[in-house]
Amino acid sequence: MLNRWMISMFVLALIGHSPAAAQEAVATQASQEVVEVQEKDGKVSLDFREADIRNVLKVLALKSGINIVASPEVTGLVTIQLNEVPWRQALDVILQTYGYAYEQKGNIILVTTVENLKQRREDAMLLAEQEPLITETFTLNFAKASDVIASVEKMKSDRGSINYDERTNILIVTDTASKIELVSNVVGKLDKTTPQVLIEAKIIETTFSDSENLGVDWITQATIGGSTRPIIWPFDDETDSRFAPDAFPGASGGDFTYGTLDFSQVQAVFEMLATRSDTNILSNPRIVTLDNQAAQITVGSQYPIPTYTYNEEQARLQVSGWEYMDIGIIFDVTPHVNSAGFVTLD
């Protein structure tokens, strides 16, 4: 009976001490993990104390949206504190500090030791040298082969070659299959039509009297309002402002609404001005140019300017020739067409 009681007390003692020991072990492990992780404006703030480097990489993978895979050789504890840095910069700092490296393929980052990464790259180079060479031709429809070859020349391998035939405008590439695929993607993007832009200008001479100001004192109202809002398209709803109160006396409201005029509306204004007896359209020049190609519109004439030489026998200057100078209104414009089809002029 005594032995049974002593055994029971021993079992109870074990049961009573087990939870405390487990809690202490958990607390010890928790004290060695991530202390704080914050994210703000695409940047992360990290505070690790004795954290497993694999857990650190998991946190960075979660914050960046990139798959980060660590090789079995990546082990150890990390203690580091970073405040508001880009996740890739944080990854670089952590790996460089603890002697690791990485390479990225698409959406996957492989973290390994420097020695392993070096060996992987050497093996990849050996495999590339053993990969057979093939030849592919690319017929260019819009771009010149002589211009394209300058853009793709650096993409070939050491064993590859890129040439072109000027007569047929064909690009000839000899290289491995992977390199040819890379060149093919770039050539497809370069061989496209260059957008053409029609630029039209109107030179108008007109006069406005005080009765044609539509009852608006533009200078006074704009000066009083002191608007500092940008007048650049596109405009949002917040751009409407009562910066010119009572600009139209007697009207229902005094708000200005910013906006832009399309070509048809501008044309309507020109036609309205043309109906006035004291308005003359002096010139309406047009010019067609290519995207990113400078063009010049000249409205005027060439004025002759004499050049002189000194006549020693007669001891005077004589006209020896003429030089012509463009005089008038000269527009130098360079159009830029973006992927959405919008045109900006420089």
C-alpha positions in Angstrom: 0.0 0.0 0.0 2.8 2.3 0.8 4.6 1.5 -2.4 1.5 2.2 -4.5 1.1 5.6 -2.8 4.7 6.5 -3.4 4.3 5.5 -7.1 1.2 7.6 -7.4 2.9 10.6 -5.9 5.8 10.1 -8.3 3.5 10.1 -11.3 1.6 13.1 -10.1 4.9 14.9 -9.6 5.9 14.2 -13.2 2.5 15.3 -14.5 2.7 18.5 -12.5 6.1 19.5 -13.8 5.7 18.6 -17.5 3.6 21.7 -18.5 6.0 24.1 -16.9 8.9 22.5 -18.7 7.1 22.6 -22.0 6.2 26.3 -21.6 9.8 27.1 -20.7 11.0 25.3 -23.9 8.4 27.2 -26.0 9.4 30.5 -24.5 13.0 29.8 -25.1 12.3 29.0 -28.8 10.0 32.0 -29.2 12.7 34.3 -27.9 14.9 33.3 -30.8 12.5 34.1 -33.6 11.2 37.1 -35.4 10.6 40.1 -33.1 8.9 42.5 -35.6 8.1 42.6 -39.3 6.4 45.7 -40.8 5.6 46.8 -44.4 5.1 50.3 -45.6 4.9 51.8 -49.1 6.5 48.7 -50.7 9.4 48.7 -48.1 9.9 46.4 -45.2 11.2 46.9 -41.6 12.7 43.8 -40.1 13.9 43.0 -36.6 15.3 39.5 -36.1 17.1 38.1 -33.1 18.6 34.7 -33.4 16.1 33.7 -36.0 16.5 30.7 -38.3 17.6 32.0 -41.7 15.0 29.8 -43.4 12.3 31.6 -41.5 13.7 34.9 -42.5 13.6 33.9 -46.2 10.0 32.8 -45.8 9.1 36.2 -44.4 10.8 38.0 -47.4 9.1 35.6 -49.8 5.7 36.5 -48.3 6.4 40.2 -48.4 7.8 40.2 -52.0 5.5 37.7 -53.6 8.5 35.9 -55.0 9.2 32.2 -54.5 12.4 31.9 -52.5 13.9 28.4 -52.3 16.9 27.6 -50.0 19.3 24.8 -50.7 20.0 22.3 -47.8 23.4 24.0 -47.2 21.6 27.2 -46.1 21.5 27.1 -42.3 22.2 29.2 -39.3 20.7 32.0 -37.2 20.2 35.6 -38.2 20.3 38.8 -36.1 19.6 41.9 -38.0 17.6 45.1 -37.9 16.5 47.0 -41.0 14.1 50.0 -41.3 12.1 50.7 -44.4 14.2 49.2 -47.1 13.1 47.4 -50.3 12.7 43.7 -49.9 15.4 42.9 -52.5 17.9 45.1 -50.7 17.1 43.4 -47.5 17.7 40.0 -49.1 21.0 41.2 -50.5 22.2 42.5 -47.2 21.2 39.4 -45.2 22.8 36.9 -47.7 26.0 38.9 -48.1 26.3 39.3 -44.4 26.0 35.6 -43.7 28.0 34.4 -46.7 25.2 33.2 -49.1 24.3 34.1 -52.7 21.3 33.7 -55.0 20.2 33.5 -58.6 16.8 34.3 -60.0 15.0 32.5 -62.8 11.6 34.1 -63.5 9.6 34.2 -60.3 11.9 31.9 -58.4 15.0 32.8 -56.3 17.4 30.0 -55.4 19.5 30.7 -52.3 22.6 28.7 -51.9 26.3 29.0 -50.9 28.7 31.0 -53.0 30.7 27.9 -53.8 27.6 26.1 -55.0 26.4 29.0 -57.1 29.8 29.3 -58.7 29.8 25.6 -59.5 26.2 25.7 -60.9 27.2 28.5 -63.3 30.4 26.7 -64.4 28.2 23.6 -65.1 25.8 25.7 -67.0 28.6 27.1 -69.2 29.9 23.6 -69.9 26.4 22.5 -70.9 26.0 25.6 -73.1 29.3 24.8 -74.9 28.0 21.3 -75.6 24.7 22.5 -76.9 24.5 22.2 -80.7 24.4 25.3 -82.9 21.5 26.0 -85.2 20.9 28.7 -87.8 17.8 30.8 -88.1 16.8 33.6 -90.5 14.5 36.5 -89.7 12.9 38.5 -92.5 12.4 42.1 -91.4 9.4 43.9 -92.9 9.7 47.3 -91.4 13.0 47.8 -89.6 16.4 47.8 -91.3 18.6 44.7 -90.6 21.6 46.9 -90.3 19.9 48.8 -87.5 18.5 45.8 -85.7 21.8 43.9 -85.7 23.3 46.6 -83.4 20.6 45.9 -80.8 20.9 42.1 -80.8 24.7 41.6 -81.3 25.4 41.5 -77.6 22.8 38.7 -77.0 24.7 36.0 -78.9 27.0 33.5 -77.1 30.7 33.3 -77.6 30.2 30.6 -80.2 27.3 32.4 -82.0 27.3 34.8 -84.9 24.8 37.3 -86.2 24.9 38.7 -89.8 22.5 40.3 -92.2 21.9 40.5 -95.9 21.2 44.1 -97.0 19.6 43.2 -100.3 16.9 41.0 -98.8 16.8 42.7 -95.4 17.2 39.3 -93.7 18.9 38.7 -90.3 21.0 35.5 -90.1 21.6 34.1 -86.6 23.7 31.1 -85.7 23.7 30.1 -82.1 22.1 27.8 -79.5 18.4 27.3 -79.4 18.0 29.3 -76.2 19.9 32.3 -77.6 18.0 32.2 -80.9 14.8 32.2 -78.9 16.0 35.3 -77.0 17.0 37.1 -80.3 13.6 36.1 -81.8 11.7 37.8 -79.1 13.7 41.0 -79.4 13.5 41.1 -83.2 9.7 40.7 -83.0 9.5 43.8 -80.9 11.8 45.9 -83.0 10.4 45.0 -86.4 7.3 47.1 -86.2 5.9 50.0 -88.2 7.0 53.5 -87.1 3.9 55.6 -86.5 3.5 58.7 -88.7 2.2 61.9 -87.2 0.5 64.7 -89.1 1.3 68.1 -87.5 -0.8 71.1 -88.5 -0.3 74.7 -87.5 -2.5 77.8 -88.1 -1.1 81.3 -88.0 -4.0 83.7 -87.3 -4.1 87.4 -87.1 -7.0 88.9 -85.2 -7.9 91.6 -82.7 -10.2 91.6 -79.7 -12.1 94.6 -78.4 -13.2 95.1 -74.8 -16.8 94.1 -75.7 -15.6 90.6 -76.6 -14.2 89.6 -73.2 -17.6 87.9 -72.3 -17.8 90.0 -69.2 -14.8 88.3 -67.6 -11.9 90.3 -66.1 -9.4 87.5 -66.6 -6.3 89.2 -65.3 -8.0 90.4 -62.1 -9.7 87.2 -61.3 -6.7 85.0 -61.9 -4.5 87.3 -59.9 -6.8 87.4 -56.9 -7.5 83.6 -57.0 -3.8 82.7 -57.1 -4.5 79.2 -58.2 -1.6 76.8 -57.8 -3.2 73.8 -59.3 -1.5 72.3 -62.3 -3.3 72.7 -65.7 -2.1 69.5 -67.2 -4.3 66.8 -68.6 -5.8 64.6 -67.3 -7.8 66.6 -64.8 -9.6 65.0 -61.8 -12.7 66.1 -60.0 -10.7 67.9 -57.4 -9.3 70.3 -60.0 -12.6 72.2 -60.2 -12.0 75.1 -57.9 -13.7 78.3 -57.0 -10.4 80.1 -57.4 -12.1 82.9 -59.4 -15.2 83.8 -57.5 -17.9 85.7 -59.3 -16.0 85.5 -62.6 -19.3 85.7 -64.5 -21.4 88.4 -62.7 -25.1 87.4 -62.7 -24.3 83.7 -63.5 -25.5 80.9 -61.3 -22.0 80.0 -60.2 -18.4 81.2 -60.4 -16.5 77.9 -60.7 -13.9 77.3 -63.4 -13.8 73.8 -64.8 -10.4 72.8 -66.2 -10.4 70.8 -69.4 -8.9 70.3 -72.9 -10.2 71.0 -76.4 -10.0 68.2 -78.9 -9.2 69.0 -82.5 -12.8 69.4 -83.6 -13.4 72.0 -80.9 -10.3 73.9 -81.7 -11.3 73.8 -85.4 -14.7 75.3 -84.4 -12.9 78.2 -82.7 -10.8 78.8 -85.8 -13.9 78.8 -88.0 -15.6 81.3 -85.6 -12.6 83.6 -85.8 -12.6 83.3 -89.6 -16.1 84.8 -89.8 -14.8 88.1 -88.3 -13.9 90.7 -90.8 -10.7 91.6 -88.9 -9.4 88.1 -88.7 -7.1 86.6 -91.3 -5.7 83.1 -91.4 -2.2 83.9 -92.6 -1.0 80.3 -93.1 -2.1 76.8 -92.4 1.0 74.6 -92.9 1.1 70.9 -92.5 3.9 68.4 -92.2 4.1 64.6 -91.8 6.9 63.1 -89.8 7.8 59.8 -88.1 7.7 59.0 -84.4 10.7 60.5 -82.5 11.8 62.3 -85.7 12.3 66.0 -85.6 10.4 68.2 -88.1 10.4 71.9 -88.9 7.5 74.1 -90.0 8.5 77.4 -91.5 6.1 80.2 -92.2 8.0 83.0 -93.9 10.5 83.5 -96.6 14.2 83.6 -97.4 15.7 87.0 -97.1 18.8 87.6 -99.2 21.8 88.9 -97.3 24.8 90.2 -99.3 28.3 89.1 -98.6 31.2 91.6 -99.2 34.8 91.4 -100.2 37.3 94.2 -100.1 38.5 95.5 -103.4 42.1 96.8 -102.9 42.3 98.5 -106.3 39.1 100.5 -105.7 39.6 100.6 -101.9 36.0 99.7 -101.1 33.8 96.8 -100.3 32.0 95.0 -103.2 29.1 92.6 -103.1 30.6 89.2 -103.9 27.5 87.0 -103.3 24.3 86.4 -101.4 23.4 84.3 -98.4 19.7 83.5 -97.7 18.3 83.4 -94.2 14.9 82.1 -93.2 12.8 84.8 -91.8 9.4 84.3 -90.2 7.8 81.8 -87.8 9.7 78.6 -87.4 8.4 75.6 -85.4 10.8 72.8 -84.5 8.7 69.9 -83.2 9.5 66.2 -82.3 6.4 64.0 -81.9 6.4 61.1 -79.4 3.7 58.4 -79.7 3.2 56.1 -76.7 1.7 52.6 -76.6 -1.8 54.0 -76.0 -1.7 56.1 -79.2 -1.3 59.5 -77.5 1.0 62.0 -79.1 3.2 64.5 -77.2 5.2 67.2 -79.0 8.6 68.6 -78.0 
